[in-house]
Amino acid sequence: MPVKDVKRSAWRKSSHSSQEGDTCIELADLDASVGFRDSTDPEGPVLRFSRPAVASLVSRIKASELDR
């Protein structure tokens, strides 16, 4: 997806994020992938992950597989 389309995407921040917004990430639907960015640096880099990779990560988080 061209950079200009990434910038025009609808970015969402978790409802669990603090009101200060100092350590939050935002997510965007980028068609074939999911974009992640630092909410304090919206002009900064965007990390893209496939939908299956994001689904796997969420599943592992919910199952507490990544807890220390």
N, C-alpha and C positions, 0 to 999 in steps of 0.2 A: 504494500500500500504506500503511495507517495506520502512524503512528510506532511504536505499540506492537508491531506485527508486525515492523518493521525491527529493533527491539531484541531480539526473540526469535529472529531469524534466526541461522543458524549462520555465524559469521564465521571466515574462514581467513586465516592469514598465510603467506607464502611460506616454504618450507623453506630458502631462500637468505638469509633475514633474519638479522641478527646476533642473538646471544643477549641483548644489551643492549636490543634492541627500540626504540632511540631514533629511528630514521628509517624506520619501516615503515608500510606500508599493509595493510589487511585487505580482503578481498573477501567478498561474500555473494550467494547466489542469491536474487534478489527476484522470482521468477517471470518476468515479462516484461522485466526489466532486471537489471543487475548493479550492486550497491552497492559503493562504495569509501569507506573512512574511515581516519582517522589512528589507528593502533593505540595511540598514547599518549593519545588523547582519545576513548574509545569512546562517550561521551555527546555528543560534538560532532556537527557536520554530516555528513550522508551525501550523497555525490554519486552520482547514478544515470545509467547509460549503457545504451543499447540493446545487446542481444547482438550485432547486426551491427557496431556501432561498436567494441565491445571486440574482436571477432574481427579486424576490420581493423587495429586498433592492434597486437595481438599479432603478426599477420602482418608488419606493417611493421617491428616491433622485430626479429623473427627474420631478416628480410631485410636488416638493418642500414641501412634507409632513413632512420632518424632519427639515425644517428651523425654527429657533427660532423667 
